Amino acid sequence: MSDQEKGASLAIVHRGELVVDIWGGTADEDEQQGWQQDTIANAFSCTKGIATVCVLKAVEQGLFSLNDLITDHWPEFRQEGKAHLRISDILSHKTGVSAIDHMVQPEHLYDWNVMCAAVAEQAPWWAYGTHGYAPLTFGWMIGEVFQRATGRSIGQFLQQEIAGPLNLDCFIGTPESEFHRCAKIGRGRPVKGDPMVDNLFKEIMTNPTGVCSKAFANPTSAQRGTNSKAWREMELPSANGHTNGRALATLYGALANGGAHQGVQILKPETLNLCWSETVRGYDPVLRTDTRFSTGFMMSQESRLAKFGGTRSFGHPGAGGSIGFADPDKALGFGFIHNLMGPYILVDPRAEALIEAAYDCLS
């Protein structure tokens, strides 16, 4: 095992069948605890895809509409000229609220009401029509609207409506009773990444008041609290989901194969059209590269470090290298979760190699 590897789980579902389910390596910092079948780890932005499934399920249940104004459910959000924004704009990263411009106290990361108030008070960073990735604020925006509209948090809905019925190891807000199987997240040695990634990190480091820096590192505790009890227990539907490869592959495998798994209908076939239908594309001022999104999901691109499957593939990578996605044209669900973060924002070369191998087997 190289110094860029620690522990991981990989699973692939093809045409409704779990055809790959492997795990290995170590789950703790001292490399004394092996990665087990039921080990889970922080999936970072893979959480956005999981949260989106919850949102679409709630829409199917008639609890709210994607065309609802955000202020229909959250009146305070109308501040700074945001009254025209719709729930669909959150999912397509079109609100302009990709970051909070004033510095937030580190401890406030764990105070839902404080963070939602800061988001409601934030002015858009650009005029409506530009999409810009919202690494953290996505979670407070969609989470607050969801809770006000349904009376349940996304994490609660996930357990009751999706993870529970499907028996998935998947949490947004992980109970302390599950901490014993949470892998500890570490960081690999610094290496030069893709030019796009190097450019992004240079912008973050040299322009601390810019949107890139504020989007990823405000509050600063979001960068260093990953293994803490407070981080694991809170609900942040953009970044702190805990899961494993099998759960991601099962979820996306169902979405790639008619929306059902073992008789449980996750999403209706007509809803699936939203998953693979592009809503925005073009230059993203936060990621400083071109991106494509559907309703809540990142979509595959031709760029090497943003490609995962075919043009209709949808899912979400997570910071450091984890990824889950569905390819409806191949009836394929893919899940890769690990605990040693690399320097890549989109598709990590480790995941890229596994994805290529999976498609080689299908050809």
BELNOR-V318221 format. One record per residue. N is the residue number from 0. BURIAL is # if it has 24 or more other ideal C-beta (glycine too) atoms within 12 Angstrom, else .. Layout:
# BELNOR-V318221
n:N burial:BURIAL
n:N burial:BURIAL
This chain:
# BELNOR-V318221
n:0 burial:.
n:1 burial:.
n:2 burial:.
n:3 burial:#
n:4 burial:#
n:5 burial:#
n:6 burial:#
n:7 burial:#
n:8 burial:#
n:9 burial:#
n:10 burial:#
n:11 burial:#
n:12 burial:#
n:13 burial:#
n:14 burial:.
n:15 burial:#
n:16 burial:.
n:17 burial:#
n:18 burial:#
n:19 burial:#
n:20 burial:#
n:21 burial:.
n:22 burial:#
n:23 burial:.
n:24 burial:#
n:25 burial:#
n:26 burial:#
n:27 burial:#
n:28 burial:.
n:29 burial:.
n:30 burial:.
n:31 burial:.
n:32 burial:.
n:33 burial:.
n:34 burial:#
n:35 burial:.
n:36 burial:.
n:37 burial:#
n:38 burial:#
n:39 burial:#
n:40 burial:#
n:41 burial:#
n:42 burial:#
n:43 burial:#
n:44 burial:#
n:45 burial:#
n:46 burial:#
n:47 burial:#
n:48 burial:#
n:49 burial:#
n:50 burial:#
n:51 burial:#
n:52 burial:#
n:53 burial:#
n:54 burial:#
n:55 burial:#
n:56 burial:#
n:57 burial:#
n:58 burial:#
n:59 burial:#
n:60 burial:.
n:61 burial:.
n:62 burial:#
n:63 burial:#
n:64 burial:.
n:65 burial:#
n:66 burial:.
n:67 burial:#
n:68 burial:#
n:69 burial:#
n:70 burial:#
n:71 burial:.
n:72 burial:#
n:73 burial:#
n:74 burial:.
n:75 burial:.
n:76 burial:#
n:77 burial:.
n:78 burial:.
n:79 burial:.
n:80 burial:.
n:81 burial:#
n:82 burial:.
n:83 burial:.
n:84 burial:#
n:85 burial:#
n:86 burial:#
n:87 burial:#
n:88 burial:#
n:89 burial:#
n:90 burial:#
n:91 burial:#
n:92 burial:#
n:93 burial:#
n:94 burial:#
n:95 burial:#
n:96 burial:#
n:97 burial:#
n:98 burial:#
n:99 burial:#
n:100 burial:#
n:101 burial:.
n:102 burial:.
n:103 burial:#
n:104 burial:.
n:105 burial:.
n:106 burial:.
n:107 burial:#
n:108 burial:#
n:109 burial:#
n:110 burial:.
n:111 burial:#
n:112 burial:.
n:113 burial:.
n:114 burial:#
n:115 burial:#
n:116 burial:.
n:117 burial:#
n:118 burial:#
n:119 burial:#
n:120 burial:#
n:121 burial:#
n:122 burial:#
n:123 burial:#
n:124 burial:#
n:125 burial:.
n:126 burial:.
n:127 burial:.
n:128 burial:.
n:129 burial:#
n:130 burial:#
n:131 burial:#
n:132 burial:#
n:133 burial:#
n:134 burial:#
n:135 burial:#
n:136 burial:#
n:137 burial:#
n:138 burial:#
n:139 burial:#
n:140 burial:#
n:141 burial:#
n:142 burial:#
n:143 burial:#
n:144 burial:#
n:145 burial:#
n:146 burial:#
n:147 burial:#
n:148 burial:#
n:149 burial:#
n:150 burial:.
n:151 burial:#
n:152 burial:#
n:153 burial:#
n:154 burial:#
n:155 burial:#
n:156 burial:#
n:157 burial:#
n:158 burial:#
n:159 burial:.
n:160 burial:#
n:161 burial:#
n:162 burial:#
n:163 burial:.
n:164 burial:.
n:165 burial:#
n:166 burial:.
n:167 burial:#
n:168 burial:#
n:169 burial:#
n:170 burial:#
n:171 burial:#
n:172 burial:#
n:173 burial:#
n:174 burial:.
n:175 burial:.
n:176 burial:.
n:177 burial:#
n:178 burial:#
n:179 burial:.
n:180 burial:#
n:181 burial:#
n:182 burial:#
n:183 burial:#
n:184 burial:#
n:185 burial:#
n:186 burial:#
n:187 burial:#
n:188 burial:.
n:189 burial:.
n:190 burial:.
n:191 burial:.
n:192 burial:#
n:193 burial:#
n:194 burial:.
n:195 burial:#
n:196 burial:#
n:197 burial:.
n:198 burial:.
n:199 burial:#
n:200 burial:#
n:201 burial:.
n:202 burial:#
n:203 burial:#
n:204 burial:.
n:205 burial:.
n:206 burial:.
n:207 burial:.
n:208 burial:.
n:209 burial:#
n:210 burial:#
n:211 burial:#
n:212 burial:#
n:213 burial:#
n:214 burial:#
n:215 burial:#
n:216 burial:#
n:217 burial:#
n:218 burial:#
n:219 burial:.
n:220 burial:#
n:221 burial:#
n:222 burial:#
n:223 burial:.
n:224 burial:#
n:225 burial:#
n:226 burial:#
n:227 burial:.
n:228 burial:.
n:229 burial:#
n:230 burial:#
n:231 burial:#
n:232 burial:#
n:233 burial:#
n:234 burial:#
n:235 burial:#
n:236 burial:#
n:237 burial:#
n:238 burial:#
n:239 burial:#
n:240 burial:#
n:241 burial:#
n:242 burial:#
n:243 burial:#
n:244 burial:#
n:245 burial:#
n:246 burial:#
n:247 burial:#
n:248 burial:#
n:249 burial:#
n:250 burial:#
n:251 burial:#
n:252 burial:#
n:253 burial:#
n:254 burial:#
n:255 burial:#
n:256 burial:#
n:257 burial:#
n:258 burial:#
n:259 burial:.
n:260 burial:#
n:261 burial:.
n:262 burial:.
n:263 burial:.
n:264 burial:#
n:265 burial:#
n:266 burial:#
n:267 burial:.
n:268 burial:.
n:269 burial:.
n:270 burial:#
n:271 burial:#
n:272 burial:.
n:273 burial:#
n:274 burial:#
n:275 burial:#
n:276 burial:#
n:277 burial:#
n:278 burial:#
n:279 burial:#
n:280 burial:#
n:281 burial:.
n:282 burial:.
n:283 burial:#
n:284 burial:#
n:285 burial:#
n:286 burial:#
n:287 burial:#
n:288 burial:#
n:289 burial:.
n:290 burial:#
n:291 burial:#
n:292 burial:#
n:293 burial:#
n:294 burial:#
n:295 burial:#
n:296 burial:#
n:297 burial:#
n:298 burial:#
n:299 burial:#
n:300 burial:#
n:301 burial:.
n:302 burial:#
n:303 burial:#
n:304 burial:#
n:305 burial:#
n:306 burial:#
n:307 burial:#
n:308 burial:#
n:309 burial:#
n:310 burial:.
n:311 burial:#
n:312 burial:#
n:313 burial:#
n:314 burial:#
n:315 burial:#
n:316 burial:#
n:317 burial:#
n:318 burial:#
n:319 burial:#
n:320 burial:#
n:321 burial:#
n:322 burial:#
n:323 burial:#
n:324 burial:#
n:325 burial:#
n:326 burial:#
n:327 burial:#
n:328 burial:.
n:329 burial:#
n:330 burial:#
n:331 burial:#
n:332 burial:#
n:333 burial:#
n:334 burial:#
n:335 burial:#
n:336 burial:#
n:337 burial:#
n:338 burial:#
n:339 burial:#
n:340 burial:#
n:341 burial:#
n:342 burial:#
n:343 burial:#
n:344 burial:#
n:345 burial:#
n:346 burial:#
n:347 burial:#
n:348 burial:#
n:349 burial:#
n:350 burial:#
n:351 burial:#
n:352 burial:.
n:353 burial:#
n:354 burial:#
n:355 burial:.
n:356 burial:.
n:357 burial:#
n:358 burial:#
n:359 burial:.
n:360 burial:.
n:361 burial:.
n:362 burial:.
